[in-house]
């Protein structure tokens, strides 16, 4: 969404932002009281990919959730990143209970909502905050959030409304002891990643962190190391996926993204945010192994390359 007309504007902002990011560093690198609530360098698995594998077999992953939780644990992961239930907030506590019953921890949980319209943005903040309160009480520490795309480029006024709402939500979550991590897909990366940069440039680093989905950012045209140098101090969670020749690979391994360099940066800068391995299938993905085997292989890659 958007274009890169604001590139010069953001280049000026980047100097100012660097100072803000430096002041926010303790919040988002494992040095705060929030980070102390969880172990460093936890590695989890995203439910989205499991859902794709189950769907391919004609199954609803939600009807096999306990089976998935057990498999995630047996593959060596420490948590599952599922989805916030905004309609029935009490279900978020039940999800945490089911995780603990299988030896997993509630850590990150993902959602999406619309923030670009006056009035409705406040409704989204209220709905998420209500659900987040239950999530926090259940043990979750991070809400990963993707502002909803609208099928066209958002206007500057809409983006300003969105940024204000994100700051408000981040403040509400912080009061609850939770961190907010902004996530992106391709719409935010269009036209020079205008919406992506606007969200990051116009929000308070003390309130709004970064859920760094390395491959979506890479696919959107920003090199992983460039993104880390610009926004690394705001990372509160990671989504990890690999591709080869631009197509998602069935496990996390060597490929288009140099995860060795990413891991080195994370170690050097003490980025102790949790990693969610999010395997996913798309047209052209070579699927030669089971979902369990691919997750086991990916977990071993995380141990070998990221040291966790």
TAVENSUL-V146541 format. One record per run of one state. SS is the DSSP state (hx for helix, st for strand, lp for the rest). FROM is the first residue (numbers start at 1). TO is the last residue. If there is no record, write none. Layout:
BEGIN
SS&FROM&TO + SS&FROM&TO
END
This chain:
BEGIN
lp&1&6 + hx&7&28 + lp&29&34 + hx&35&37 + lp&38&42 + st&43&46 + hx&47&56 + lp&57&60 + hx&61&74 + lp&75&78 + st&79&83 + lp&84&89 + hx&90&101 + lp&102&107 + st&108&113 + lp&114&119 + hx&120&138 + lp&139&141 + st&142&147 + lp&148&155 + hx&156&175 + lp&176&178 + st&179&182 + lp&183&186 + hx&187&201 + lp&202&208 + st&209&213 + hx&214&219 + lp&220&223 + hx&224&234 + st&235&240 + lp&241&242 + st&243&244 + lp&245&246 + st&247&248 + lp&249&258 + hx&259&268 + lp&269&273 + st&274&277 + lp&278&290 + hx&291&306 + lp&307&308
END
